């Protein structure tokens, strides 16, 4: 599944703050944040839905993260 979030991560320092937390807590996900996008989009590729946990993690360090959409891939 791919989840798309709107965030307020606006600088490299904020990205450097959230990166190790995402990497250590969610080892099986692939993620990226597009700082050039006006909505600072976070894309998460994962076998399960971590929406609640990711949103809570952002909120715990004073950042905003709002789920916009979830795409579920079909099995082959």
Buried (B, 14 or more C-beta within 10 A) or exposed (E): BEBBBBBEBEEEEBBEBBBEBBEEEBEEBEBEBEBEEEEBBBBBBBEEBBBEEBBEBBEEEEBEBEBEEEEEEEEE
